[in-house]
Amino acid sequence: MIGLFERLARPFLHALDPEDAHSLTIKMLACAPLPRAAGDDKRLAVRAFGLNFSNPIGMAAGFDKNGEVPDALLRLGFGFVETGTVTPLPQRGNPRPRVFRLNADRGVINRLGFNSQGAEAVLRRLAARANAGGIVGINIGANKDAADRVADYVRLIERFAPVASYVTINISSPNTPGLRNLQQAGALDDLLARVINARERVTRQAGPTPVLLKIAPDLSLAELDDAVGVARARRVDGMIVGNTTLTRPASLREMKIAKEAGGLSGRPLLPLATRMLAETYVRVEGAFPLIGAGGIDSGAAALAKMRAGASLIQLYSALVFRGLGLVAEIKSALIAALERDSLDSLSELVGAEAAAVTAETWPH
Ligand SMILES: Cc1cc2nc3c(=O)[nH]c(=O)nc-3n(C[C@H](O)[C@H](O)[C@H](O)COP(=O)(O)O)c2cc1C
């Protein structure tokens, strides 16, 4: 049903400005009576960060920034949903237009700049569905004009820990000036010390809330060494690799749109993001699980991410081009791979090719 509806709606949505199409999609998801996806095959189950996922496919942050449709997305078959990025105070983000489709490349460039309805609105929605079950995480960010950005993260952890399955510290958006500097060793150590401390303070009332760190795919390997070292020392529960890239791969065909400022996502991001995932995996040495994001648009790409080191995966841009049927397609591909290799669970795939990926020539 949803597949047919989508196939009919997609040409119409693509005729709209990407941001208008997105707002309309959120409205449709909020209102339409959605069929519940079939129950997941037990072999797709993943345990990570102390949580039980019925399948490893997550909706990446940025799709449901304000927590309006997490339950609709879970019904449609996602194993988890990351709402946000939410900022403490409402903010509008950058002037429009600020989202661009690279149709020939199956890519997207965005410079939204953390447009958010703010913590109170999102908190109210997540609190209202807190007993509904399903894994719904929250991705948190600092207000653009915050005097003390670390204090923003601390405040958001305290507010959201009681209503979110996990919290992601987003310091990798390229669209808030200076935000990515928080990934540097000294700043990151201070940030994580304060954030983990805040998490410990609220654990008594909120229960244990996993804290994940989302990094940019644009770190140098020396910067990645530092980021992983700090993340391990401060005992985060996991990392997401990663956010959009400021680079523009030489293979891009939409040359004119590629000049727009902002972060690139979708298929052109797959090689870099998968390489950085494998580089992270070999540095983490099993200390915590990883979520792989960036360019997943097929079952094969999902499998490549897991073999490069992802216990879980997230996607966003491919939904613009492939629609929600992609989720079921990836599940079938994962099951087929397990059967082909006579494996009992996805955990046996994770990282199997990480070392091999790190030995390839650097993707350009
Ligand atoms: C329009 C758009 C908005 C995004 N907003 C956020 C955001 O608010 N927070 C965040 O951590 N990542 C955000 N992302 C990044 C995605 O979560 C994801 O990391 C990235 O797009 C790579 O995955 P993909 O290639 O499957 O899209 C956004 C991506 C897009 C395309």
PDBQT file of the ligand as one rigid body, heavy atoms in Angstrom, charges set to zero:
ROOT
HETATM    1  C1  LIG A 401      18.398  17.206   4.742  1.00  0.00    +0.000 C 
HETATM    2  C2  LIG A 401      19.300  16.569   5.759  1.00  0.00    +0.000 A 
HETATM    3  C3  LIG A 401      19.255  17.010   7.089  1.00  0.00    +0.000 A 
HETATM    4  C4  LIG A 401      20.094  16.435   8.042  1.00  0.00    +0.000 A 
HETATM    5  N1  LIG A 401      20.013  16.849   9.336  1.00  0.00    +0.000 NA
HETATM    6  C5  LIG A 401      20.793  16.254  10.280  1.00  0.00    +0.000 A 
HETATM    7  C6  LIG A 401      20.693  16.631  11.646  1.00  0.00    +0.000 A 
HETATM    8  O1  LIG A 401      19.878  17.469  12.034  1.00  0.00    +0.000 OA
HETATM    9  N2  LIG A 401      21.540  16.029  12.529  1.00  0.00    +0.000 N 
HETATM   10  C7  LIG A 401      22.438  15.078  12.155  1.00  0.00    +0.000 A 
HETATM   11  O2  LIG A 401      23.165  14.544  13.004  1.00  0.00    +0.000 OA
HETATM   12  N3  LIG A 401      22.529  14.677  10.876  1.00  0.00    +0.000 NA
HETATM   13  C8  LIG A 401      21.727  15.241   9.943  1.00  0.00    +0.000 A 
HETATM   14  N4  LIG A 401      21.822  14.827   8.641  1.00  0.00    +0.000 N 
HETATM   15  C9  LIG A 401      22.820  13.779   8.286  1.00  0.00    +0.000 C 
HETATM   16  C10 LIG A 401      22.210  12.386   8.272  1.00  0.00    +0.000 C 
HETATM   17  O3  LIG A 401      21.740  12.011   9.550  1.00  0.00    +0.000 OA
HETATM   18  C11 LIG A 401      23.257  11.344   7.794  1.00  0.00    +0.000 C 
HETATM   19  O4  LIG A 401      24.293  11.286   8.746  1.00  0.00    +0.000 OA
HETATM   20  C12 LIG A 401      23.848  11.687   6.439  1.00  0.00    +0.000 C 
HETATM   21  O5  LIG A 401      22.878  12.272   5.598  1.00  0.00    +0.000 OA
HETATM   22  C13 LIG A 401      24.423  10.453   5.731  1.00  0.00    +0.000 C 
HETATM   23  O6  LIG A 401      23.416   9.501   5.459  1.00  0.00    +0.000 OA
HETATM   24  P1  LIG A 401      22.663   9.390   4.017  1.00  0.00    +0.000 P 
HETATM   25  O7  LIG A 401      23.722   9.423   2.977  1.00  0.00    +0.000 OA
HETATM   26  O8  LIG A 401      21.905   8.093   4.099  1.00  0.00    +0.000 OA
HETATM   27  O9  LIG A 401      21.745  10.566   3.940  1.00  0.00    +0.000 OA
HETATM   28  C14 LIG A 401      20.994  15.395   7.664  1.00  0.00    +0.000 A 
HETATM   29  C15 LIG A 401      21.025  14.968   6.332  1.00  0.00    +0.000 A 
HETATM   30  C16 LIG A 401      20.184  15.529   5.392  1.00  0.00    +0.000 A 
HETATM   31  C17 LIG A 401      20.231  15.025   3.970  1.00  0.00    +0.000 C 
ENDROOT
TORSDOF 0
